[in-house]
Amino acid sequence: MSMKKQSESGQMRRKFDSVLTKLYIIFAAFVLLCFGVYFIKLVIHPEGTLPWAAVITVLCAVIIPFFFRRSLRCVLRAAYIPLKAVMCAGMAFFTVTFIMLVGYIYLFQASGNSIYANADVENVYIVFGAKIHEWGPSQVLAARLNSAAEVMKEDSGAICITSGGQGADEPTSEGECMRDYMINKGISEDRIFAETESYDTLSNIKNSVKLLEELGESDRQIVCVSSDTHIPRIRLMCSRAGVDAEYIKAPSPKWELIFPTLVREYMSYAKMLIMGH
């Protein structure tokens, strides 16, 4: 290759590298915002091992290449720019799909009624579990339970399944804690059944349907009760499991928790696509 062609090739690589650097900064800033906020949320309101592992992996994958780019350039040489392009593409994919997911969630929220009530059929309200503490349900879970208690007071013939197992950092099963909360809200204990083996959304659905069959109540109309940001994923899971259901959307948590909640939903959708649940 002539000196002129080598010079032109080098200039093109430098220009391409410069463009990649600008794109990296833009997309990395958005990724760091999303997972940085979620990291803070995990510090304040801890969850299981998987969220911690996912957040730390993403943060390291974005931060380390930026701060050690000179060392990586020397070590990787010709492979540095292609790998940088792959990183940019990955972060761009996250940015675009995250925005699409948020749009999907809020478009779903805008459609349909937030409260289901049909006195002509016998209903069973399945309340999906969330984090519990020593003192009781988290704010997110309390909002779900309050919505279920409200509609059950109007629907006197309905029963309720409180669904959720016990996490490693939880004092008891979510299902039992939720059942106690509902009783304290004035719902008769003979109308509430705790399902205590579930560990994710799909098992909430499957185990609750199984419990209904064991109770001889499988003819009831299933009504899923959960946070408005969670309901779209529940609908997808019910469709996959062949479960016909209606939905009650409990209010979102405080505004400062909405963004990390959406990041968590993104990771849950990614897990669903990869692992099928």
Secondary structure per residue as TSV (DSSP state, phi and psi in degrees):
chain	resnum	aa	ss	phi	psi
A	1	M	-	360.0	132.7
A	2	S	-	-68.0	162.1
A	3	M	H	-60.9	-37.9
A	4	K	H	-64.5	-44.9
A	5	K	H	-66.2	-38.3
A	6	Q	H	-62.1	-40.5
A	7	S	H	-65.4	-43.7
A	8	E	H	-65.2	-39.7
A	9	S	H	-64.3	-40.9
A	10	G	H	-65.1	-38.9
A	11	Q	H	-64.7	-40.5
A	12	M	H	-64.1	-41.6
A	13	R	H	-63.1	-41.6
A	14	R	H	-65.1	-40.5
A	15	K	H	-64.8	-44.2
A	16	F	H	-62.9	-42.0
A	17	D	H	-62.6	-39.7
A	18	S	H	-64.3	-42.0
A	19	V	H	-64.3	-43.7
A	20	L	H	-60.7	-38.9
A	21	T	H	-62.1	-43.3
A	22	K	H	-65.2	-43.6
A	23	L	H	-64.8	-39.4
A	24	Y	H	-59.3	-45.5
A	25	I	H	-62.7	-43.6
A	26	I	H	-63.5	-53.8
A	27	F	H	-71.2	-35.7
A	28	A	H	-64.2	-36.4
A	29	A	H	-61.9	-41.2
A	30	F	H	-68.6	-43.3
A	31	V	H	-62.7	-43.2
A	32	L	H	-65.7	-36.5
A	33	L	H	-60.9	-49.7
A	34	C	H	-60.4	-55.1
A	35	F	H	-80.6	-22.9
A	36	G	H	-66.9	-43.9
A	37	V	H	-63.6	-41.5
A	38	Y	H	-67.3	-34.6
A	39	F	H	-61.4	-44.1
A	40	I	H	-61.9	-41.0
A	41	K	H	-61.8	-39.5
A	42	L	H	-66.4	-34.5
A	43	V	H	-65.1	-42.9
A	44	I	H	-78.1	-44.2
A	45	H	S	-125.5	84.2
A	46	P	-	-60.1	149.8
A	47	E	-	-123.4	-155.7
A	48	G	-	-76.4	-173.4
A	49	T	H	-70.0	-39.8
A	50	L	H	-59.5	-47.2
A	51	P	H	-59.0	-42.0
A	52	W	H	-60.3	-46.7
A	53	A	H	-62.0	-42.5
A	54	A	H	-65.2	-45.6
A	55	V	H	-65.4	-46.8
A	56	I	H	-65.0	-38.8
A	57	T	H	-61.9	-46.0
A	58	V	H	-64.9	-46.5
A	59	L	H	-61.2	-42.7
A	60	C	H	-65.8	-41.3
A	61	A	H	-63.3	-29.0
A	62	V	H	-89.8	-42.4
A	63	I	H	-76.5	-45.2
A	64	I	H	-59.8	-48.3
A	65	P	H	-61.1	-28.0
A	66	F	H	-74.9	-47.8
A	67	F	H	-77.8	-21.3
A	68	F	T	-115.1	30.7
A	69	R	H	-64.8	-35.4
A	70	R	H	-66.5	-44.1
A	71	S	H	-64.9	-41.1
A	72	L	H	-66.5	-35.8
A	73	R	H	-62.6	-40.6
A	74	C	H	-68.6	-39.6
A	75	V	H	-75.4	-44.8
A	76	L	H	-83.4	-25.6
A	77	R	G	52.6	-116.5
A	78	A	G	-65.0	-23.9
A	79	A	G	-81.5	-8.7
A	80	Y	H	-63.4	-50.7
A	81	I	H	-65.3	-45.1
A	82	P	H	-58.2	-40.8
A	83	L	H	-67.9	-35.7
A	84	K	H	-64.6	-39.2
A	85	A	H	-64.8	-39.6
A	86	V	H	-63.3	-42.7
A	87	M	H	-61.2	-44.4
A	88	C	H	-62.2	-42.7
A	89	A	H	-62.8	-40.7
A	90	G	H	-63.7	-43.8
A	91	M	H	-70.6	-35.0
A	92	A	H	-64.9	-40.6
A	93	F	H	-61.1	-44.7
A	94	F	H	-60.4	-46.3
A	95	T	H	-59.1	-48.3
A	96	V	H	-66.2	-46.6
A	97	T	H	-70.7	-31.1
A	98	F	H	-64.8	-45.4
A	99	I	H	-62.5	-41.3
A	100	M	H	-63.1	-41.5
A	101	L	H	-64.9	-43.9
A	102	V	H	-60.0	-41.8
A	103	G	H	-61.0	-43.0
A	104	Y	H	-62.2	-45.6
A	105	I	H	-61.4	-45.3
A	106	Y	H	-79.6	-25.6
A	107	L	H	-68.0	-38.6
A	108	F	H	-64.3	-40.4
A	109	Q	H	-62.5	-33.6
A	110	A	H	-75.8	-14.5
A	111	S	S	-101.8	147.3
A	112	G	S	77.6	174.6
A	113	N	-	-88.9	145.1
A	114	S	S	-81.9	-18.0
A	115	I	S	-122.7	127.6
A	116	Y	-	-101.7	130.4
A	117	A	-	-152.2	115.9
A	118	N	-	-139.2	102.4
A	119	A	T	-73.7	-9.5
A	120	D	T	-81.2	-10.5
A	121	V	S	-127.5	160.8
A	122	E	-	-89.5	123.3
A	123	N	E	-104.6	152.6
A	124	V	E	-126.7	124.6
A	125	Y	E	-96.4	117.5
A	126	I	E	-99.2	114.3
A	127	V	E	-97.0	123.2
A	128	F	E	-84.0	134.6
A	129	G	-	-71.8	162.6
A	130	A	-	-154.0	-175.1
A	131	K	-	-55.5	136.2
A	132	I	E	-121.7	155.7
A	133	H	E	-119.7	179.4
A	134	E	T	-58.7	-34.5
A	135	W	T	-90.9	-4.0
A	136	G	E	135.2	-163.4
A	137	P	E	-65.3	150.0
A	138	S	-	-67.5	170.0
A	139	Q	H	-58.8	-41.5
A	140	V	H	-61.6	-47.0
A	141	L	H	-68.9	-39.2
A	142	A	H	-60.5	-37.8
A	143	A	H	-64.1	-39.1
A	144	R	H	-64.5	-45.2
A	145	L	H	-67.5	-38.3
A	146	N	H	-63.6	-39.3
A	147	S	H	-64.9	-41.7
A	148	A	H	-66.7	-42.8
A	149	A	H	-62.9	-40.1
A	150	E	H	-60.3	-47.2
A	151	V	H	-75.6	-29.7
A	152	M	H	-69.4	-29.2
A	153	K	H	-66.7	-29.2
A	154	E	H	-85.3	-29.8
A	155	D	-	-104.3	81.2
A	156	S	T	-66.6	-20.9
A	157	G	T	-91.0	0.4
A	158	A	-	-83.9	156.6
A	159	I	E	-118.5	170.7
A	160	C	E	-137.1	140.6
A	161	I	E	-115.1	122.2
A	162	T	E	-97.1	116.4
A	163	S	E	-115.3	122.1
A	164	G	-	167.7	134.1
A	165	G	-	-84.9	-166.5
A	166	Q	-	-107.8	119.4
A	167	G	-	-76.3	164.8
A	168	A	T	-61.2	-28.0
A	169	D	T	-107.3	20.1
A	170	E	-	-110.9	141.6
A	171	P	S	-70.9	-24.9
A	172	T	S	-154.7	-178.2
A	173	S	-	-71.6	146.9
A	174	E	H	-61.9	-39.8
A	175	G	H	-58.7	-44.9
A	176	E	H	-67.9	-43.1
A	177	C	H	-61.6	-41.8
A	178	M	H	-66.0	-39.5
A	179	R	H	-61.7	-44.8
A	180	D	H	-62.1	-39.8
A	181	Y	H	-63.5	-43.6
A	182	M	H	-64.2	-39.8
A	183	I	H	-62.5	-42.3
A	184	N	H	-65.7	-20.9
A	185	K	T	-84.5	0.9
A	186	G	T	99.0	10.0
A	187	I	-	-89.8	130.0
A	188	S	-	-59.3	136.6
A	189	E	G	-66.1	-23.0
A	190	D	G	-77.3	-1.4
A	191	R	G	-103.6	-1.1
A	192	I	E	-121.3	130.1
A	193	F	E	-125.8	125.8
A	194	A	E	-90.3	129.1
A	195	E	E	-107.9	120.2
A	196	T	-	-121.0	16.0
A	197	E	-	-110.4	-7.6
A	198	S	-	-74.1	147.8
A	199	Y	-	-128.1	-6.2
A	200	D	S	-157.3	-179.6
A	201	T	H	-61.8	-43.9
A	202	L	H	-63.6	-41.6
A	203	S	H	-70.5	-29.0
A	204	N	H	-55.3	-47.5
A	205	I	H	-67.3	-52.9
A	206	K	H	-63.9	-44.8
A	207	N	H	-68.6	-34.4
A	208	S	H	-69.1	-41.0
A	209	V	H	-63.2	-40.6
A	210	K	H	-62.7	-42.4
A	211	L	H	-63.7	-39.0
A	212	L	H	-58.6	-42.9
A	213	E	H	-64.2	-41.0
A	214	E	H	-65.4	-31.6
A	215	L	H	-81.7	-9.0
A	216	G	T	73.5	28.1
A	217	E	-	-119.6	25.9
A	218	S	T	-70.6	-10.3
A	219	D	T	-82.6	-8.4
A	220	R	S	-70.5	152.5
A	221	Q	E	-75.3	124.1
A	222	I	E	-81.4	131.2
A	223	V	E	-126.2	113.8
A	224	C	E	-85.9	131.0
A	225	V	E	-118.0	120.2
A	226	S	E	-162.0	-179.0
A	227	S	E	-64.0	149.0
A	228	D	T	-60.6	-29.8
A	229	T	T	-75.5	-19.7
A	230	H	T	-90.8	-28.0
A	231	I	H	-57.5	-42.4
A	232	P	H	-57.0	-37.9
A	233	R	H	-72.1	-36.8
A	234	I	H	-60.9	-41.8
A	235	R	H	-60.0	-42.8
A	236	L	H	-62.6	-43.3
A	237	M	H	-64.5	-42.6
A	238	C	H	-62.5	-41.1
A	239	S	H	-61.0	-43.6
A	240	R	H	-65.6	-35.5
A	241	A	H	-85.8	-2.5
A	242	G	T	71.6	30.9
A	243	V	-	-103.6	123.9
A	244	D	-	-85.4	121.3
A	245	A	E	-143.5	157.1
A	246	E	E	-108.3	175.8
A	247	Y	E	-142.0	145.2
A	248	I	E	-121.2	126.2
A	249	K	E	-97.4	110.8
A	250	A	E	-75.8	152.7
A	251	P	-	-59.8	151.8
A	252	S	-	-65.6	159.0
A	253	P	-	-69.3	-176.5
A	254	K	-	-53.5	151.7
A	255	W	H	-55.9	-33.4
A	256	E	H	-71.5	-14.1
A	257	L	H	-98.6	-9.0
A	258	I	H	-65.2	-45.0
A	259	F	H	-63.0	-50.9
A	260	P	H	-62.1	-30.2
A	261	T	H	-64.2	-40.1
A	262	L	H	-67.6	-37.3
A	263	V	H	-63.4	-42.0
A	264	R	H	-63.2	-40.5
A	265	E	H	-61.2	-40.3
A	266	Y	H	-58.9	-47.5
A	267	M	H	-63.7	-34.4
A	268	S	H	-68.3	-40.0
A	269	Y	H	-65.3	-40.1
A	270	A	H	-62.2	-42.8
A	271	K	H	-62.6	-40.6
A	272	M	H	-62.4	-42.4
A	273	L	H	-68.3	-37.9
A	274	I	H	-78.9	-45.2
A	275	M	H	-104.3	-11.2
A	276	G	-	86.2	5.2
A	277	H	-	-156.4	360.0
